[in-house]
């Protein structure tokens, strides 16, 4: 097996792991746990308590996936991580709350 093949296998495993972490985190968020879909400042002790540990794990895993995709020459970003980062960057008075956005995303993923 070539190094390229091993890297592709590793990438597929990491992407599956990402999804397996994301779905329960979205379910918890949909049930009312805040902090996953908002960009919480970890330096603020009050806000940092809102940030679930899965958020940091997903960020780190997303970075590893991006690195492997770059190594393999895959130009597209990993869609699940790209969406998470997009959701976390949303701002404004008319943006629905995290639970509502999490329920919508779970529906889009067929995980309702």
C-alpha positions as CSV (number, residue, x, y, z in Angstrom):
1,X,0.0,0.0,0.0
2,X,1.4,3.4,-1.0
3,X,1.8,6.3,1.3
4,X,-0.9,8.1,-0.7
5,X,-3.3,5.3,-0.1
6,X,-2.6,5.2,3.6
7,X,-3.1,9.0,3.8
8,X,-6.5,8.7,2.0
9,X,-7.5,5.9,4.5
10,X,-6.4,8.1,7.4
11,X,-8.3,11.1,6.0
12,X,-11.5,9.0,5.6
13,X,-11.1,7.8,9.2
14,X,-10.7,11.3,10.5
15,X,-13.7,12.6,8.6
16,X,-15.8,9.8,10.0
17,X,-14.5,10.6,13.5
18,X,-15.4,14.2,13.0
19,X,-19.0,13.3,12.0
20,X,-19.3,10.9,15.0
21,X,-18.3,13.8,17.3
22,X,-20.4,16.4,15.6
23,X,-23.8,14.6,15.6
24,X,-24.0,14.1,19.4
25,X,-22.7,17.7,19.9
26,X,-25.4,19.0,17.6
27,X,-28.1,16.9,19.4
28,X,-27.0,18.3,22.8
29,X,-27.0,21.8,21.3
30,X,-30.5,21.2,19.8
31,X,-31.6,20.2,23.3
32,X,-30.5,23.5,24.7
33,X,-26.8,23.3,25.4
34,X,-25.2,26.5,24.1
35,X,-21.6,27.2,23.0
36,X,-21.1,24.9,20.0
37,X,-22.3,27.2,17.3
38,X,-21.2,30.5,18.8
39,X,-17.7,31.7,18.7
40,X,-17.0,31.9,22.4
41,X,-14.0,33.7,23.7
42,X,-12.0,31.2,25.7
43,X,-10.2,34.0,27.6
44,X,-13.6,35.1,29.1
45,X,-14.1,32.7,32.1
46,X,-17.9,33.1,32.1
47,X,-18.2,32.5,28.3
48,X,-15.6,29.7,28.4
49,X,-17.8,27.7,30.6
50,X,-20.5,27.7,27.8
51,X,-18.1,26.2,25.4
52,X,-18.5,22.4,25.3
53,X,-15.3,20.3,25.1
54,X,-16.5,18.9,21.8
55,X,-16.0,22.3,20.2
56,X,-12.3,22.3,20.8
57,X,-12.0,18.6,19.7
58,X,-13.9,19.4,16.5
59,X,-11.6,22.4,15.8
60,X,-8.5,20.3,16.3
61,X,-9.8,17.5,14.2
62,X,-10.9,20.0,11.5
63,X,-7.4,21.3,11.4
64,X,-5.9,17.8,11.0
65,X,-8.4,17.0,8.2
66,X,-7.5,20.3,6.4
67,X,-3.8,19.4,6.7
68,X,-4.3,15.9,5.2
69,X,-6.6,17.3,2.5
70,X,-3.8,19.8,1.6
71,X,-1.3,16.9,1.5
72,X,-3.5,15.0,-0.9
73,X,-4.1,18.0,-3.1
74,X,-7.8,18.2,-2.3
75,X,-8.8,21.8,-3.0
76,X,-12.2,21.7,-1.2
77,X,-12.6,22.3,2.5
78,X,-14.2,19.5,4.6
79,X,-17.9,20.5,4.3
80,X,-18.8,19.6,7.9
81,X,-16.0,21.7,9.4
82,X,-16.5,24.5,7.0
83,X,-20.2,24.6,8.0
84,X,-19.3,24.6,11.7
85,X,-16.9,27.5,11.3
86,X,-19.5,29.4,9.2
87,X,-22.1,28.8,11.9
88,X,-19.8,30.0,14.6
89,X,-19.1,33.2,12.7
90,X,-22.7,34.3,12.3
91,X,-23.6,37.5,14.0
92,X,-26.7,39.7,14.1
93,X,-30.0,40.3,15.8
94,X,-31.9,38.2,13.3
95,X,-29.7,35.0,13.6
96,X,-31.7,32.2,15.1
97,X,-30.4,30.7,18.4
98,X,-28.0,27.8,18.6
99,X,-30.7,25.1,19.4
100,X,-32.8,26.1,16.3
101,X,-29.7,26.1,14.0
102,X,-28.5,22.8,15.4
103,X,-32.0,21.2,14.8
104,X,-31.9,22.5,11.2
105,X,-28.4,21.2,10.6
106,X,-29.3,17.8,12.0
107,X,-32.4,17.7,9.6
108,X,-30.1,18.6,6.7
109,X,-27.8,15.8,7.7
110,X,-30.7,13.3,7.9
111,X,-30.1,12.8,11.6
112,X,-33.4,13.8,13.1
